[in-house]
Amino acid sequence: MMNYRKYKTTDFVTDPYFRSWIIEQDRDAEVFWEDWLHDNPDKKEEVEDARAFLYVLAEKSGQTDDAEIRGRVDTTLRMIQERPEETDATPVRKLWYMSYARVAAMFTLALGLGWLVSQYKQGSLPGQQSAVSRHYAESGVVHYNHTSSPVTIMLEDSSTVTLQPESELEYPKTFAKGKREVHLKGEAFFEITRNPNRPFLVLTDELVTQVLGTSFTVRSFEKDRNASVSVKTGRVSVYSKLEEQSAKESLSKEIKGVVLKPNQQVLFDKEESRLVKVIVNSPQRISEIPATALVFDEVPVKNVFRTLEKEYGIEIIFNEEVLSACLLTANLSGLPMYEQLDLICKIIKARYEMIDGQVVIYSDGCK
């Protein structure tokens, strides 16, 4: 294991594992270096200088291809580290001369790239977002996914965010004691480390999503009419910023919002400023029910509905007395939820609707 404590800016730039984090966005390297920075906060400035140096080379190359950027870095570093002709065989003189040459070369390079590095760290390079995925702002880290694939980010509390293409996440280097707050533009999937003492808030231009520990997706693109939040596990509370502002103006501490459970989604109509709770398009199973448990033979339909509620975590509302004589014989294994409901309703001659994130069954009963 390398002793990174002794590293200076140039050492970080020359280290292949460091470069795999910055240039290639290697997941394992990212986890390692973010953990290392957390344990060595005094090295942050040198790490940021090295990061900016590598980003500047990428910017100057005008390329986004990792291999070409690595080639540019290697070429520059070979120039910096090129061994001078030896004119003195004395080991002490040789070591001093090599170090001096390296520092002088780095200083000369800095004269040419220094302004670009400073501009990069201020986030003001022309066209920067199209070539660079992350930079440090005064309020924290801004991560923009310019690629065509999702990018996973680990936050300092070990929560993870899967950032979708053309999306931006802004988050602090260290969360505050009383809450964890991030800002999102676009779409991301969050898996939040549970901490009842520090609620996690996702802020978009229209919505605030508050959780303690769960997994969910937030989508809020400026071009879309609707913003949305959908839950995979746990529960979240969602409210609009307009509602939050109204509560502040009226000095009220109560914000109603909408509480979401697994497979539920809230849509926010930007034009009408309205929250609507619905069921997600493709409900996922939250309970591992054996396939055999979904094969029914003359089973009361109320028992079938209870099984589906357990399978998806979605409440199914029906008149138990009206359906008391309804028995079901069917194989529901391997079918998605909507097809299961379609088949059940066809057999018992009923119909269903999705209302407020629930399934409502309508039937005249079975004779």
Secondary structure as UniProt FT lines:
FT   HELIX           4..6
FT   HELIX           9..14
FT   HELIX           16..22
FT   HELIX           27..39
FT   HELIX           41..43
FT   HELIX           44..61
FT   HELIX           66..81
FT   HELIX           91..121
FT   TURN            122..123
FT   TURN            126..127
FT   HELIX           128..131
FT   STRAND          134..137
FT   TURN            138..139
FT   STRAND          140..145
FT   STRAND          151..154
FT   TURN            156..157
FT   STRAND          160..163
FT   TURN            165..166
FT   STRAND          167..171
FT   STRAND          180..191
FT   TURN            196..197
FT   STRAND          200..203
FT   STRAND          207..211
FT   STRAND          215..220
FT   TURN            222..223
FT   STRAND          226..233
FT   STRAND          236..240
FT   HELIX           241..249
FT   TURN            250..251
FT   STRAND          258..260
FT   TURN            262..263
FT   STRAND          264..269
FT   TURN            270..273
FT   STRAND          274..279
FT   HELIX           291..294
FT   STRAND          295..300
FT   HELIX           301..312
FT   STRAND          316..317
FT   TURN            320..325
FT   STRAND          327..331
FT   TURN            333..334
FT   HELIX           337..348
FT   STRAND          351..355
FT   TURN            356..357
FT   STRAND          358..362
//
